[in-house]
């Protein structure tokens, strides 16, 4: 009972924090749903997802519908992938999902991939800062955090582009997302998106050794508590990639 009460109390505190954050910032017309997947063969799974995306393109005129990211540094395992769906609103995302879930080709797809994947948590996020979609084949640095002052944290985030630009990384894209529903160990996801493994390595070196970054981290520490930091690379098979795979 004591454990149950503590869990409920923690959830209530997190929910209250999320409601408080919701009043702090004007939402952006973007939501994402992220599903964790465990698979022994991320590359093969991405090929199967390309088939799903072709169905979605035919039905919804969205390409790609799903983007697939493989964990590189995760703390759990490199067989983990995350599948990301984006939309302008929860209503649009739900409508698209309903259309595809009733499609016979999608039902067949789900039965075929059931043996090669294990579905994990799914989290729904609202964007509160969005610099635009990640480039194809992006390498991302992701932070999950409990943010106690959303507006203050967003103001702190506004300082990062100048720091990155001074370090030769002006093309880094920043996305900040507030949890709407799902996992309850964090309130926000922050993604720093780069175009290559080399750019990401340069970003990580900057964050580890730059005096301005150290100062920024010290100032922002009072605004959030980091739950986890991860690195991922996109392995989505886009139309041209899927075409090459089929020809090989």
KAVEN-V899388 format. One record per residue. PHI is phi as a letter, one per 20 degrees, with the letter a starting at -180 (* if undefined). OMEGA is omega in whole degrees, 0 to 359 (NA if undefined). Layout:
PHI|OMEGA, PHI|OMEGA
This chain:
*|180, f|179, f|180, f|180, f|179, f|179, f|180, f|180, f|179, f|179, f|180, f|178, f|180, f|179, f|179, f|178, f|180, f|178, f|177, f|180, f|183, f|180, e|187, e|192, c|176, f|182, f|176, d|182, f|177, b|170, c|175, c|172, d|181, d|178, d|175, e|180, c|171, d|180, b|178, f|184, b|181, g|181, f|179, f|178, f|179, f|177, f|177, f|179, f|177, g|177, f|176, f|181, f|178, f|177, f|180, f|178, f|180, f|184, e|189, d|184, m|177, d|183, b|355, e|178, f|179, d|170, d|187, d|180, c|178, e|178, f|175, d|170, d|190, c|186, n|179, c|181, r|182, e|175, e|181, e|172, c|176, c|179, d|187, d|174, d|178, d|177, b|180, f|183, b|176, f|179, f|179, f|179, f|181, f|179, f|179, f|180, f|181, f|179, f|184, f|183, f|179, e|182, f|181, g|180, f|177, f|177, f|177, f|178, g|182, f|179, f|183, f|184, e|184, g|183, f|184, d|181, b|172, c|183, f|177, d|182, f|175, c|184, c|178, d|184, c|171, d|178, f|173, c|166, b|184, b|181, e|180, o|183, f|173, f|177, f|176, f|179, m|184, f|171, d|189, d|171, d|187, d|175, c|169, d|186, b|168, e|183, e|182, e|179, b|187, f|182, f|177, f|180, f|178, f|176, f|177, f|179, g|180, f|179, e|187, f|180, g|178, f|179, f|180, f|181, f|179, f|178, e|178, n|183, c|185, f|183, e|178, f|178, d|182, d|173, c|176, c|185, c|176, e|178, f|173, e|180, b|178, p|185, g|187, d|179, e|177, b|177, d|185, b|171, d|178, d|182, d|172, d|188, d|178, c|187, e|184, b|177, f|179, f|179, f|179, f|178, f|178, f|178, f|181, f|176, f|178, f|182, f|182, e|191, c|185, e|182, f|179, f|176, f|179, f|178, f|180, f|180, f|180, f|181, f|184, e|183, g|181, f|184, e|183, b|174, d|182, f|176, e|181, a|170, c|180, c|174, c|179, b|175, c|180, f|178, c|177, g|174, e|178, f|187, g|182, f|178, f|180, f|179, f|178, f|181, f|181, f|182, e|183, f|NA
